[in-house]
Amino acid sequence: MGTAAALTDGVYLHCDVDKMYFSVEALEAPELARDPRVVIVGLDPREYPRAVVTTSNSVARDIGITSGMSTAIAARTAREHGLEVVYVRPRHAVYGQYSRRLMELLRQHTPLLEQRSIDEAAMDWTAAGFEREPVVKLRTRILEQIGLSVSFGLAPTPLVAKMASEVAKTLADHVCIVAPGESAAFLAPLSVRALVGVGPKSEVRLRAMGISTIGDLAQQPLTLLVEQFGSAYGRYLHAAASGQDDSTLVGEHAYKSISAEHTFARDTADAREIWSRIRAQARDVSERLRAEGLVCSEVAIKLRYGVTWITITRQLRLGAPTDDAEVLAAGAAALMRKAWTRQPIRLIGVRAGKLEPARAAVQLAFPS
Ligand SMILES: [Mg+2]
């Protein structure tokens, strides 16, 4: 992994919109921005008991209301502070329009952009290098033309650039630059939870092992992490903690994958229904790979929750290229078990990525 990281180190810029949903709502209705009440973009818990806060205003954040918190708990918190709550129903179509405008603007500044979510994108930034000024200028342009405040992380790998964009949110100019060779030092003081791919459960396990910062994690022997977290995730933690990242950007032009998606007629948390849908999708993807004479070395899932529309994608590098439905289904199921919070799902998808002709893969399998 070390060699691969060195080969792909470059200059990457990660863009993340600050409080996207609330910011768009406040642009559309400026009085919301000045509202002294707690403003939550999310559904009213009296109607939707399991709704969560997507984003909120600063009044809400000041009393500890955070994104992802249940709106019922947020309402109780507001009551305890004697504050009134306004619920704004999320309008995904409107956020989508802002997102498209943002991505179009960003594309004018990079030869390669990979959209990561509605409000995040990773870009090849090699041409401009590690200079602060072009990034600050782009940020100003976004603010002026679209009205959105964004945070930028600039780093030698896409992974570190993403984490830098989180740190950027706490900085005055919302730009965080990690120079070449400084990734490990930049990551070391951050909480392990800040590492991409470490969720609440992994955080608890890591802390129980006495690992609280990314720097602590970087010092653990690979064998221990593999023993504790399995081969794929253990190796990932080991490499990522020191800033190594062999991923490259998949731009729209180079993008090639085969996927199957399904929107449930009713949001479902029925595990049997979900597992059987994943198996069917893996079979579908496998058949289409075979029809095209392709194999994949990555399997990914996409899952969208019902109430919040929060969409999650996760991918897994396979040990060897394959078109086997069983292997794809097992990979997708493993990702799903880790990602799914058991809340009702609106949409599920399985995708095969990193495709190549089947024959080339067989030849490559021998020398390695
Ligand atoms: Mg964001």
Residues whose N, C-alpha, C, O or C-beta is under 5 A from the ligand:
A	BS01	MG	D16 V17 D18 K19 M20 D119
